[in-house]
Amino acid sequence: MNAARDERFMALALEQARLALAAGEVPVGAVVVQGERVVGTGRNAPVGAQDPTAHAEVQALREAARALGNYRLDGCELYVTLEPCAMCSGAMLHARLARVVWGAADPKTGAGGSVLDLFAHERLNHHTQVAGGVLAPECAALLADFFKARRQDQRSAAQPLREDALRTPEERFRDLPGYPWAPHYLSDLRSLGGLRLHYLDEGPRDAPLTWLCLHGNPAWSYLYRRMVPAFVEAGHRVVAPDLVGFGKSDKPKREDAHRFDWHRQVLLEFVERLDLQDVVLVVQDWGGLLGLTLPMEQPRRWRGLLVMNTTLATGEEPLSPGFLAWREMCARNPEFGVGRLFARGNPHLSAEECAAYDAPFPDRGHRAALRAFPPMVPQQPDDEGAAVSRRARSFWSTQWSGESLMVVGAQDPVLGLPVMEALRRHIRGCPPPRVIDEAGHFVQEHGEAIAREALDHFSHRLASREST
């Protein structure tokens, strides 16, 4: 058969494998071809479908049979990124496929020649041609990266809890509305000292853009649930960590464990560990106070900035009256209800969504970060974090060469339009802000529209750059 044709159809199967990866499944994809026409596609889905038969090949066979109106697929070919197992091989033989082409060999369960070769059994009443090794390096690499990441996650998940920290029980995070993604953990970053850091990591590792989404206080990665799907559907990668002390990350018991420079160092090591490339930095609140200081250290990693309701605290300008009022409220009422805070500023949220913001903080002991962060904002020139923020301001003003988009929730009394306009003057090439009149401080709660606007903005501008 034509090698170029085989590679072309295997590339389509790889696209299905990447969709499986984005859904948290073992990345295997398949397509069924009749002549030059794809009549069925499939990707691994046993976990999501809770179906042990929901292998990529079976899914593709089912779709092809429906499309052709016949369970016999005479003359059709099936391309799959991993050598089929005995179950799938049997289904292919029953379908009377003319040919099966697989990518990476499976030395443990492969029934196309590795462990056994069902297709070569002489006593069977139908014989299907088999070819293996098409785009094998690409198919194998996708699987190897998946299992490597899973082993790392399993090792991190088993990390014992430090005596000076707390870990929110996992049951508090069950069945949260709009948050279906699998957790990922790191605990061996040097700066963590054994604390466990949680993050979301959705979409293909070789995506054209990676959106690094950084939350603030008192939120966590749940804040980005309305934006993640749009980015992933576009074929991009989304990484959203929970800062230490928030979300599913470990929570030091002592407030003085939290320092500006330490949290910044954790994020720098996190970006380097995941080796994030072609990054669009997405920030709000403390996500910006910390995140805006990151790109100057390794500018080549970063391609864009989506900045929402935040600031750079350089210690040279007075903090906004709204922020000072927020800090005073936190000092007077350290046990404030996080869910109630979100409900007041976002009346469109359901009671279950508001409760999800309370989930990480079952009691006072888990709330040290909530008490520590408001006074941590640099106010004087020699406060921790002020000097690095001034250096970051210089970087954004004179050295930033990426694309920028600013979105502002107009109802924010803390970091609203005046604060953001002042910040925009320090971001080289940043266009006027997109103002969302009905949004407040947590502008991501209007995130689906923002994500789609950001995709259009960055895709067009970055494509235009690359073409010139």
GUBASE-574296 format. One record per residue (C-alpha): residue in three letters; residue number from 0; x, y, z. Coordinates in nm, 3 decimals. Example, Ala and Ser with C-alpha at 12.3 -4.5 7.8 and 13.67 -1.06 7.14 Angstrom:
2
SITE  residu  num        u        v        w
SITE     ALA    0    1.230   -0.450    0.780
SITE     SER    1    1.367   -0.106    0.714
//
This chain:
468
SITE  residu  num        u        v        w
SITE     MET    0    0.000    0.000    0.000
SITE     ASN    1    0.098    0.368   -0.036
SITE     ALA    2    0.313    0.474    0.262
SITE     ALA    3    0.213    0.840    0.237
SITE     ARG    4   -0.153    0.742    0.240
SITE     ASP    5   -0.104    0.525    0.548
SITE     GLU    6    0.072    0.809    0.729
SITE     ARG    7   -0.205    1.051    0.635
SITE     PHE    8   -0.476    0.837    0.788
SITE     MET    9   -0.261    0.745    1.090
SITE     ALA   10   -0.220    1.118    1.154
SITE     LEU   11   -0.600    1.139    1.178
SITE     ALA   12   -0.596    0.854    1.429
SITE     LEU   13   -0.336    1.047    1.628
SITE     GLU   14   -0.574    1.343    1.642
SITE     GLN   15   -0.829    1.114    1.805
SITE     ALA   16   -0.562    0.988    2.047
SITE     ARG   17   -0.490    1.344    2.155
SITE     LEU   18   -0.860    1.400    2.221
SITE     ALA   19   -0.854    1.091    2.443
SITE     LEU   20   -0.553    1.234    2.626
SITE     ALA   21   -0.734    1.563    2.681
SITE     ALA   22   -1.020    1.367    2.839
SITE     GLY   23   -0.783    1.187    3.077
SITE     GLU   24   -0.796    0.854    2.891
SITE     VAL   25   -0.506    0.641    2.766
SITE     PRO   26   -0.424    0.818    2.436
SITE     VAL   27   -0.532    0.574    2.166
SITE     GLY   28   -0.723    0.681    1.855
SITE     ALA   29   -0.864    0.506    1.550
SITE     VAL   30   -1.028    0.582    1.216
SITE     VAL   31   -1.210    0.356    0.969
SITE     VAL   32   -1.156    0.436    0.603
SITE     GLN   33   -1.352    0.334    0.295
SITE     GLY   34   -1.143    0.421   -0.008
SITE     GLU   35   -1.035    0.778    0.059
SITE     ARG   36   -1.325    0.858    0.291
SITE     VAL   37   -1.321    0.840    0.672
SITE     VAL   38   -1.644    0.671    0.777
SITE     GLY   39   -1.575    0.623    1.147
SITE     THR   40   -1.360    0.773    1.421
SITE     GLY   41   -1.299    0.660    1.776
SITE     ARG   42   -1.090    0.736    2.080
SITE     ASN   43   -1.034    0.554    2.406
SITE     ALA   44   -1.317    0.615    2.655
SITE     PRO   45   -1.337    0.324    2.906
SITE     VAL   46   -1.295    0.555    3.207
SITE     GLY   47   -1.539    0.825    3.103
SITE     ALA   48   -1.795    0.582    2.964
SITE     GLN   49   -1.742    0.331    3.246
SITE     ASP   50   -1.733    0.070    2.972
SITE     PRO   51   -1.450   -0.185    2.942
SITE     THR   52   -1.530   -0.229    2.571
SITE     ALA   53   -1.502    0.143    2.486
SITE     HIS   54   -1.164    0.108    2.314
SITE     ALA   55   -1.083    0.341    2.027
SITE     GLU   56   -1.116    0.065    1.766
SITE     VAL   57   -1.458   -0.047    1.891
SITE     GLN   58   -1.583    0.312    1.892
SITE     ALA   59   -1.463    0.362    1.536
SITE     LEU   60   -1.617    0.034    1.419
SITE     ARG   61   -1.953    0.126    1.572
SITE     GLU   62   -1.954    0.467    1.406
SITE     ALA   63   -1.854    0.322    1.069
SITE     ALA   64   -2.125    0.055    1.087
SITE     ARG   65   -2.388    0.322    1.157
SITE     ALA   66   -2.258    0.541    0.874
SITE     LEU   67   -2.265    0.255    0.622
SITE     GLY   68   -2.579    0.089    0.752
SITE     ASN   69   -2.411   -0.250    0.785
SITE     TYR   70   -2.214   -0.425    1.055
SITE     ARG   71   -2.007   -0.586    0.780
SITE     LEU   72   -1.738   -0.338    0.677
SITE     ASP   73   -1.620   -0.516    0.363
SITE     GLY   74   -1.340   -0.332    0.186
SITE     CYS   75   -1.277   -0.094    0.477
SITE     GLU   76   -0.949   -0.033    0.656
SITE     LEU   77   -0.892    0.059    1.020
SITE     TYR   78   -0.601    0.273    1.140
SITE     VAL   79   -0.520    0.268    1.512
SITE     THR   80   -0.232    0.426    1.702
SITE     LEU   81   -0.167    0.120    1.921
SITE     GLU   82   -0.155   -0.246    1.824
SITE     PRO   83   -0.505   -0.383    1.895
SITE     CYS   84   -0.583   -0.615    2.182
SITE     ALA   85   -0.758   -0.953    2.144
SITE     MET   86   -1.103   -0.803    2.200
SITE     CYS   87   -1.061   -0.537    1.933
SITE     SER   88   -0.891   -0.778    1.694
SITE     GLY   89   -1.189   -1.013    1.724
SITE     ALA   90   -1.429   -0.727    1.652
SITE     MET   91   -1.226   -0.633    1.344
SITE     LEU   92   -1.239   -0.988    1.213
SITE     HIS   93   -1.614   -1.005    1.269
SITE     ALA   94   -1.650   -0.676    1.079
SITE     ARG   95   -1.471   -0.834    0.780
SITE     LEU   96   -1.222   -0.549    0.750
SITE     ALA   97   -0.991   -0.574    0.453
SITE     ARG   98   -0.693   -0.427    0.635
SITE     VAL   99   -0.576   -0.311    0.979
SITE     VAL  100   -0.287   -0.066    1.023
SITE     TRP  101   -0.143    0.007    1.367
SITE     GLY  102    0.121    0.246    1.494
SITE     ALA  103    0.301    0.155    1.817
SITE     ALA  104    0.350   -0.209    1.918
SITE     ASP  105    0.195   -0.332    2.243
SITE     PRO  106    0.430   -0.591    2.396
SITE     LYS  107    0.184   -0.669    2.680
SITE     THR  108   -0.154   -0.722    2.512
SITE     GLY  109   -0.096   -0.679    2.139
SITE     ALA  110   -0.288   -0.930    1.928
SITE     GLY  111   -0.147   -0.815    1.595
SITE     GLY  112    0.183   -0.996    1.626
SITE     SER  113    0.345   -0.890    1.956
SITE     VAL  114    0.186   -1.131    2.206
SITE     LEU  115   -0.018   -1.330    1.955
SITE     ASP  116   -0.143   -1.279    1.601
SITE     LEU  117   -0.514   -1.348    1.574
SITE     PHE  118   -0.518   -1.220    1.218
SITE     ALA  119   -0.281   -1.499    1.106
SITE     HIS  120   -0.487   -1.782    1.253
SITE     GLU  121   -0.538   -2.022    0.961
SITE     ARG  122   -0.864   -2.177    1.081
SITE     LEU  123   -1.055   -1.847    1.093
SITE     ASN  124   -1.304   -1.798    0.809
SITE     HIS  125   -1.188   -1.443    0.733
SITE     HIS  126   -0.836   -1.309    0.694
SITE     THR  127   -0.750   -0.942    0.736
SITE     GLN  128   -0.425   -0.792    0.616
SITE     VAL  129   -0.219   -0.632    0.892
SITE     ALA  130    0.055   -0.368    0.879
SITE     GLY  131    0.232   -0.229    1.186
SITE     GLY  132    0.475    0.049    1.269
SITE     VAL  133    0.315    0.339    1.078
SITE     LEU  134    0.414    0.664    1.254
SITE     ALA  135    0.531    0.439    1.538
SITE     PRO  136    0.760    0.699    1.705
SITE     GLU  137    0.480    0.958    1.725
SITE     CYS  138    0.226    0.704    1.852
SITE     ALA  139    0.467    0.559    2.107
SITE     ALA  140    0.579    0.902    2.234
SITE     LEU  141    0.220    1.005    2.308
SITE     LEU  142    0.167    0.690    2.514
SITE     ALA  143    0.504    0.714    2.689
SITE     ASP  144    0.441    1.075    2.795
SITE     PHE  145    0.097    0.980    2.928
SITE     PHE  146    0.222    0.692    3.141
SITE     LYS  147    0.522    0.890    3.263
SITE     ALA  148    0.292    1.169    3.381
SITE     ARG  149    0.059    0.918    3.546
SITE     ARG  150    0.346    0.754    3.734
SITE     GLN  151    0.459    1.096    3.854
SITE     ASP  152    0.105    1.179    3.965
SITE     GLN  153    0.076    0.850    4.153
SITE     ARG  154    0.407    0.910    4.331
SITE     SER  155    0.302    1.264    4.421
SITE     ALA  156   -0.043    1.157    4.537
SITE     ALA  157    0.119    0.914    4.776
SITE     GLN  158    0.337    1.191    4.924
SITE     PRO  159    0.298    1.192    5.304
SITE     LEU  160    0.158    1.505    5.462
SITE     ARG  161    0.402    1.729    5.648
SITE     GLU  162    0.332    1.775    6.017
SITE     ASP  163    0.311    2.152    5.978
SITE     ALA  164    0.048    2.136    5.703
SITE     LEU  165   -0.309    2.023    5.639
SITE     ARG  166   -0.465    1.855    5.336
SITE     THR  167   -0.831    1.910    5.256
SITE     PRO  168   -1.017    1.576    5.242
SITE     GLU  169   -1.079    1.468    4.884
SITE     GLU  170   -1.448    1.404    4.948
SITE     ARG  171   -1.505    1.780    4.976
SITE     PHE  172   -1.421    1.809    4.607
SITE     ARG  173   -1.654    1.537    4.480
SITE     ASP  174   -1.918    1.625    4.219
SITE     LEU  175   -1.834    1.994    4.199
SITE     PRO  176   -2.040    2.154    3.921
SITE     GLY  177   -1.840    2.226    3.606
SITE     TYR  178   -1.513    2.079    3.736
SITE     PRO  179   -1.470    1.726    3.593
SITE     TRP  180   -1.093    1.725    3.543
SITE     ALA  181   -0.845    1.477    3.687
SITE     PRO  182   -0.604    1.611    3.951
SITE     HIS  183   -0.228    1.632    3.901
SITE     TYR  184    0.022    1.673    4.184
SITE     LEU  185    0.383    1.775    4.238
SITE     SER  186    0.565    1.749    4.567
SITE     ASP  187    0.932    1.732    4.474
SITE     LEU  188    1.000    2.089    4.368
SITE     ARG  189    1.290    2.218    4.575
SITE     SER  190    1.095    2.515    4.707
SITE     LEU  191    0.797    2.302    4.814
SITE     GLY  192    0.999    2.110    5.071
SITE     GLY  193    0.762    1.814    5.049
SITE     LEU  194    0.435    2.010    5.033
SITE     ARG  195    0.197    1.882    4.768
SITE     LEU  196    0.092    2.120    4.488
SITE     HIS  197   -0.221    2.048    4.284
SITE     TYR  198   -0.275    2.156    3.925
SITE     LEU  199   -0.500    2.096    3.627
SITE     ASP  200   -0.330    1.995    3.303
SITE     GLU  201   -0.567    1.955    3.010
SITE     GLY  202   -0.504    1.933    2.637
SITE     PRO  203   -0.214    1.806    2.425
SITE     ARG  204    0.143    1.859    2.546
SITE     ASP  205    0.250    1.974    2.198
SITE     ALA  206   -0.031    2.230    2.166
SITE     PRO  207    0.033    2.552    1.971
SITE     LEU  208   -0.044    2.754    2.286
SITE     THR  209   -0.043    2.674    2.658
SITE     TRP  210   -0.267    2.888    2.880
SITE     LEU  211   -0.117    2.917    3.230
SITE     CYS  212   -0.407    3.026    3.450
SITE     LEU  213   -0.317    3.172    3.790
SITE     HIS  214   -0.586    3.241    4.050
SITE     GLY  215   -0.583    3.477    4.346
SITE     ASN  216   -0.713    3.498    4.702
SITE     PRO  217   -0.947    3.341    4.816
SITE     ALA  218   -1.012    3.145    4.494
SITE     TRP  219   -0.853    2.835    4.344
SITE     SER  220   -0.838    2.666    4.002
SITE     TYR  221   -1.217    2.620    4.013
SITE     LEU  222   -1.228    2.988    3.910
SITE     TYR  223   -1.119    2.893    3.556
SITE     ARG  224   -1.378    2.619    3.495
SITE     ARG  225   -1.567    2.837    3.245
SITE     MET  226   -1.253    2.907    3.040
SITE     VAL  227   -1.077    2.569    3.032
SITE     PRO  228   -1.322    2.396    2.792
SITE     ALA  229   -1.294    2.665    2.524
SITE     PHE  230   -0.914    2.652    2.526
SITE     VAL  231   -0.907    2.271    2.513
SITE     GLU  232   -1.167    2.255    2.235
SITE     ALA  233   -0.937    2.480    2.031
SITE     GLY  234   -0.662    2.217    2.060
SITE     HIS  235   -0.466    2.411    2.321
SITE     ARG  236   -0.322    2.311    2.657
SITE     VAL  237   -0.441    2.455    2.989
SITE     VAL  238   -0.238    2.442    3.310
SITE     ALA  239   -0.399    2.583    3.625
SITE     PRO  240   -0.220    2.533    3.957
SITE     ASP  241   -0.364    2.586    4.303
SITE     LEU  242   -0.130    2.810    4.500
SITE     VAL  243   -0.002    2.645    4.816
SITE     GLY  244   -0.264    2.710    5.082
SITE     PHE  245   -0.553    2.704    4.834
SITE     GLY  246   -0.770    2.451    4.651
SITE     LYS  247   -0.640    2.095    4.654
SITE     SER  248   -0.284    2.198    4.739
SITE     ASP  249   -0.145    2.143    5.089
SITE     LYS  250   -0.210    2.417    5.343
SITE     PRO  251    0.064    2.520    5.587
SITE     LYS  252   -0.080    2.575    5.931
SITE     ARG  253    0.122    2.888    6.007
SITE     GLU  254    0.046    3.221    5.844
SITE     ASP  255    0.415    3.316    5.840
SITE     ALA  256    0.484    3.020    5.608
SITE     HIS  257    0.343    3.238    5.329
SITE     ARG  258    0.581    3.489    5.175
SITE     PHE  259    0.577    3.670    4.842
SITE     ASP  260    0.920    3.551    4.730
SITE     TRP  261    0.849    3.190    4.827
SITE     HIS  262    0.521    3.167    4.634
SITE     ARG  263    0.691    3.327    4.334
SITE     GLN  264    0.976    3.075    4.349
SITE     VAL  265    0.728    2.785    4.360
SITE     LEU  266    0.568    2.915    4.040
SITE     LEU  267    0.904    2.962    3.866
SITE     GLU  268    1.006    2.604    3.947
SITE     PHE  269    0.662    2.478    3.847
SITE     VAL  270    0.687    2.636    3.501
SITE     GLU  271    1.035    2.498    3.454
SITE     ARG  272    0.942    2.148    3.574
SITE     LEU  273    0.655    2.123    3.327
SITE     ASP  274    0.879    2.292    3.067
SITE     LEU  275    0.589    2.508    2.952
SITE     GLN  276    0.642    2.665    2.609
SITE     ASP  277    0.441    2.906    2.392
SITE     VAL  278    0.264    3.025    2.706
SITE     VAL  279   -0.018    3.275    2.735
SITE     LEU  280   -0.010    3.399    3.094
SITE     VAL  281   -0.364    3.434    3.233
SITE     VAL  282   -0.379    3.626    3.562
SITE     GLN  283   -0.615    3.792    3.806
SITE     ASP  284   -0.578    3.921    4.163
SITE     TRP  285   -0.275    3.752    4.332
SITE     GLY  286   -0.231    3.552    4.015
SITE     GLY  287   -0.115    3.883    3.865
SITE     LEU  288    0.078    4.012    4.165
SITE     LEU  289    0.290    3.698    4.143
SITE     GLY  290    0.245    3.595    3.782
SITE     LEU  291    0.341    3.927    3.626
SITE     THR  292    0.687    3.885    3.779
SITE     LEU  293    0.752    3.551    3.602
SITE     PRO  294    0.807    3.617    3.228
SITE     MET  295    1.112    3.841    3.272
SITE     GLU  296    1.312    3.543    3.400
SITE     GLN  297    1.270    3.330    3.084
SITE     PRO  298    1.111    3.555    2.819
SITE     ARG  299    1.129    3.297    2.540
SITE     ARG  300    0.867    3.078    2.706
SITE     TRP  301    0.596    3.344    2.687
SITE     ARG  302    0.388    3.454    2.388
SITE     GLY  303    0.089    3.633    2.535
SITE     LEU  304   -0.072    3.796    2.836
SITE     LEU  305   -0.441    3.787    2.931
SITE     VAL  306   -0.464    4.015    3.233
SITE     MET  307   -0.777    4.067    3.445
SITE     ASN  308   -0.840    4.276    3.757
SITE     THR  309   -0.496    4.276    3.913
SITE     THR  310   -0.195    4.501    3.964
SITE     LEU  311    0.179    4.519    4.023
SITE     ALA  312    0.254    4.622    4.382
SITE     THR  313    0.581    4.814    4.355
SITE     GLY  314    0.559    4.993    4.690
SITE     GLU  315    0.593    5.330    4.516
SITE     GLU  316    0.225    5.413    4.468
SITE     PRO  317   -0.051    5.400    4.730
SITE     LEU  318   -0.266    5.088    4.729
SITE     SER  319   -0.620    5.152    4.609
SITE     PRO  320   -0.884    5.250    4.867
SITE     GLY  321   -1.080    4.945    4.765
SITE     PHE  322   -0.792    4.713    4.846
SITE     LEU  323   -0.727    4.881    5.180
SITE     ALA  324   -1.095    4.832    5.267
SITE     TRP  325   -1.070    4.464    5.165
SITE     ARG  326   -0.763    4.416    5.382
SITE     GLU  327   -0.934    4.578    5.678
SITE     MET  328   -1.240    4.356    5.634
SITE     CYS  329   -1.021    4.044    5.630
SITE     ALA  330   -0.848    4.155    5.951
SITE     ARG  331   -1.181    4.223    6.126
SITE     ASN  332   -1.354    3.910    5.999
SITE     PRO  333   -1.093    3.643    5.928
SITE     GLU  334   -1.358    3.368    5.909
SITE     PHE  335   -1.558    3.536    5.631
SITE     GLY  336   -1.757    3.300    5.410
SITE     VAL  337   -1.578    3.253    5.079
SITE     GLY  338   -1.889    3.120    4.908
SITE     ARG  339   -2.097    3.415    5.033
SITE     LEU  340   -1.832    3.652    4.898
SITE     PHE  341   -1.867    3.499    4.551
SITE     ALA  342   -2.247    3.499    4.574
SITE     ARG  343   -2.259    3.872    4.649
SITE     GLY  344   -2.051    3.967    4.347
SITE     ASN  345   -2.185    3.700    4.111
SITE     PRO  346   -2.562    3.664    4.152
SITE     HIS  347   -2.578    3.430    3.849
SITE     LEU  348   -2.388    3.156    4.038
SITE     SER  349   -2.580    2.858    4.177
SITE     ALA  350   -2.564    2.770    4.544
SITE     GLU  351   -2.358    2.462    4.453
SITE     GLU  352   -2.101    2.674    4.264
SITE     CYS  353   -2.066    2.912    4.558
SITE     ALA  354   -2.022    2.617    4.792
SITE     ALA  355   -1.740    2.489    4.573
SITE     TYR  356   -1.536    2.794    4.671
SITE     ASP  357   -1.576    2.696    5.036
SITE     ALA  358   -1.469    2.337    4.969
SITE     PRO  359   -1.092    2.384    5.028
SITE     PHE  360   -1.145    2.546    5.370
SITE     PRO  361   -1.338    2.316    5.606
SITE     ASP  362   -1.219    2.494    5.922
SITE     ARG  363   -1.001    2.772    6.057
SITE     GLY  364   -0.687    2.561    6.043
SITE     HIS  365   -0.711    2.535    5.664
SITE     ARG  366   -0.744    2.914    5.623
SITE     ALA  367   -0.395    3.038    5.709
SITE     ALA  368   -0.334    3.156    5.350
SITE     LEU  369   -0.659    3.354    5.352
SITE     ARG  370   -0.537    3.542    5.658
SITE     ALA  371   -0.179    3.579    5.533
SITE     PHE  372   -0.231    3.708    5.179
SITE     PRO  373   -0.400    4.050    5.235
SITE     PRO  374   -0.114    4.193    5.449
SITE     MET  375    0.142    4.032    5.213
SITE     VAL  376    0.072    4.282    4.934
SITE     PRO  377    0.379    4.512    4.916
SITE     GLN  378    0.293    4.862    5.036
SITE     GLN  379    0.635    5.020    5.097
SITE     PRO  380    0.938    5.023    4.861
SITE     ASP  381    1.137    4.787    5.086
SITE     ASP  382    0.853    4.537    5.147
SITE     GLU  383    0.915    4.183    5.022
SITE     GLY  384    0.807    4.160    4.660
SITE     ALA  385    0.824    4.533    4.588
SITE     ALA  386    1.169    4.531    4.427
SITE     VAL  387    1.094    4.235    4.199
SITE     SER  388    0.764    4.400    4.106
SITE     ARG  389    0.950    4.715    4.002
SITE     ARG  390    1.182    4.505    3.791
SITE     ALA  391    0.879    4.337    3.635
SITE     ARG  392    0.723    4.675    3.560
SITE     SER  393    1.036    4.773    3.371
SITE     PHE  394    1.026    4.445    3.177
SITE     TRP  395    0.663    4.491    3.070
SITE     SER  396    0.729    4.854    2.974
SITE     THR  397    1.046    4.808    2.770
SITE     GLN  398    1.114    4.441    2.687
SITE     TRP  399    0.779    4.266    2.648
SITE     SER  400    0.734    4.161    2.285
SITE     GLY  401    0.430    3.933    2.310
SITE     GLU  402    0.063    4.003    2.251
SITE     SER  403   -0.160    4.133    2.530
SITE     LEU  404   -0.530    4.147    2.610
SITE     MET  405   -0.680    4.321    2.913
SITE     VAL  406   -1.029    4.237    3.040
SITE     VAL  407   -1.178    4.431    3.332
SITE     GLY  408   -1.480    4.362    3.550
SITE     ALA  409   -1.629    4.710    3.592
SITE     GLN  410   -1.801    4.635    3.924
SITE     ASP  411   -1.474    4.553    4.106
SITE     PRO  412   -1.425    4.794    4.400
SITE     VAL  413   -1.074    4.660    4.472
SITE     LEU  414   -0.888    4.631    4.140
SITE     GLY  415   -1.129    4.792    3.895
SITE     LEU  416   -1.088    5.004    3.583
SITE     PRO  417   -0.873    5.290    3.729
SITE     VAL  418   -0.620    5.041    3.868
SITE     MET  419   -0.616    4.844    3.545
SITE     GLU  420   -0.572    5.154    3.327
SITE     ALA  421   -0.271    5.246    3.540
SITE     LEU  422   -0.131    4.896    3.488
SITE     ARG  423   -0.195    4.909    3.113
SITE     ARG  424    0.033    5.209    3.079
SITE     HIS  425    0.320    4.984    3.186
SITE     ILE  426    0.243    4.697    2.943
SITE     ARG  427    0.407    4.761    2.610
SITE     GLY  428    0.160    4.739    2.321
SITE     CYS  429   -0.142    4.654    2.536
SITE     PRO  430   -0.465    4.767    2.363
SITE     PRO  431   -0.746    4.942    2.553
SITE     PRO  432   -0.922    4.711    2.796
SITE     ARG  433   -1.231    4.510    2.720
SITE     VAL  434   -1.470    4.617    2.997
SITE     ILE  435   -1.743    4.379    3.114
SITE     ASP  436   -1.999    4.604    3.278
SITE     GLU  437   -2.180    4.332    3.474
SITE     ALA  438   -1.864    4.162    3.605
SITE     GLY  439   -1.692    4.227    3.935
SITE     HIS  440   -1.358    4.128    4.081
SITE     PHE  441   -1.387    3.762    3.983
SITE     VAL  442   -1.425    3.835    3.614
SITE     GLN  443   -1.355    3.470    3.524
SITE     GLU  444   -1.712    3.393    3.628
SITE     HIS  445   -1.794    3.539    3.286
SITE     GLY  446   -1.511    3.335    3.146
SITE     GLU  447   -1.658    3.150    2.847
SITE     ALA  448   -1.703    3.471    2.646
SITE     ILE  449   -1.362    3.595    2.762
SITE     ALA  450   -1.193    3.270    2.658
SITE     ARG  451   -1.345    3.280    2.309
SITE     GLU  452   -1.249    3.645    2.264
SITE     ALA  453   -0.897    3.564    2.381
SITE     LEU  454   -0.871    3.273    2.137
SITE     ASP  455   -0.971    3.499    1.851
SITE     HIS  456   -0.743    3.780    1.967
SITE     PHE  457   -0.428    3.574    2.014
SITE     SER  458   -0.482    3.337    1.724
SITE     HIS  459   -0.516    3.618    1.472
SITE     ARG  460   -0.238    3.836    1.607
SITE     LEU  461    0.014    3.559    1.659
SITE     ALA  462   -0.065    3.411    1.318
SITE     SER  463   -0.015    3.753    1.163
SITE     ARG  464    0.325    3.781    1.331
SITE     GLU  465    0.435    3.442    1.206
SITE     SER  466    0.336    3.523    0.848
SITE     THR  467    0.542    3.844    0.836
//
